[in-house]
Amino acid sequence: MGENTMMIRNLDHPEVKATRYLAHGEGIAHMILDTRHLQTLMFLAHGAVAPGKTLFGHEDPMEEIYIIQKGRGQMQVGDDIREVSAGDAIHIPIGHFHELTNTGDEELTILVVAGLIPRFK
């Protein structure tokens, strides 16, 4: 039998717990997987935003996808502002301003998938 190829991580895993950080002002995040584990992605993160709080607007040098797991909010990507809720996946192109505000009365949780930073020639 070969070496294990399946890696399982969750928010209770010690390595994931050790990555807890304040994300973009008012969110709490954990890195579930990162470049230590991934080959063609930069990271998979979990984020939580309390009611009335915001992941402050910012731009990133890589493409991202926000997947709303629980709750509802208002998402801005560039000049486009829309309501989002559990089950929605939001594509954020490279270098686009984006911000997420929890407009509900429960915690809003997301998964963030980030691609690698492109190497421009």
KAZI-V555775 format. One record per residue. N is the residue number from 1. PHI is phi as a letter, one per 20 degrees, with the letter a starting at -180 (none if undefined). OMEGA is omega in whole degrees, -180 to 180 (* if undefined). Layout:
# KAZI-V555775
[[N & PHI & OMEGA] [N & PHI & OMEGA]]
This chain:
# KAZI-V555775
[[1 & none & 179] [2 & e & 180] [3 & f & 180] [4 & f & 178] [5 & d & 180] [6 & e & 176] [7 & d & 179] [8 & d & 177] [9 & c & 173] [10 & b & -175] [11 & f & 179] [12 & e & -179] [13 & f & -177] [14 & g & 179] [15 & f & 179] [16 & f & 178] [17 & g & -177] [18 & f & -177] [19 & e & -177] [20 & g & 179] [21 & b & 175] [22 & f & -174] [23 & d & 172] [24 & l & 171] [25 & n & -171] [26 & c & 179] [27 & d & 174] [28 & d & -176] [29 & c & 175] [30 & c & 173] [31 & e & 179] [32 & e & 175] [33 & c & 178] [34 & b & -174] [35 & f & 173] [36 & f & -175] [37 & d & -171] [38 & d & 179] [39 & d & -175] [40 & d & 175] [41 & c & 178] [42 & e & 179] [43 & a & 167] [44 & c & -178] [45 & c & 173] [46 & d & 178] [47 & c & 178] [48 & c & -179] [49 & c & -179] [50 & f & 178] [51 & g & 178] [52 & n & -178] [53 & e & -173] [54 & c & 162] [55 & e & -172] [56 & g & -178] [57 & g & -179] [58 & a & 176] [59 & c & 179] [60 & c & -179] [61 & e & 179] [62 & c & 177] [63 & f & 179] [64 & c & 170] [65 & c & 172] [66 & e & 177] [67 & d & -179] [68 & f & 180] [69 & e & -174] [70 & b & 176] [71 & n & 179] [72 & b & -178] [73 & a & 176] [74 & d & -178] [75 & d & 174] [76 & d & 172] [77 & c & -173] [78 & m & 178] [79 & e & -176] [80 & e & 179] [81 & c & -178] [82 & b & 173] [83 & f & 179] [84 & c & 180] [85 & b & -176] [86 & g & 180] [87 & n & -180] [88 & f & 173] [89 & d & -176] [90 & d & 178] [91 & e & 179] [92 & c & -180] [93 & f & 179] [94 & g & 173] [95 & m & 180] [96 & e & 174] [97 & g & 174] [98 & b & -178] [99 & b & 180] [100 & c & 178] [101 & d & 176] [102 & f & -180] [103 & d & -179] [104 & e & -180] [105 & d & 174] [106 & c & 178] [107 & g & 175] [108 & d & 179] [109 & d & -178] [110 & c & 164] [111 & d & 178] [112 & c & 175] [113 & d & -178] [114 & c & 175] [115 & f & 176] [116 & f & 176] [117 & f & -178] [118 & f & 177] [119 & d & -179] [120 & e & 180] [121 & d & *]]
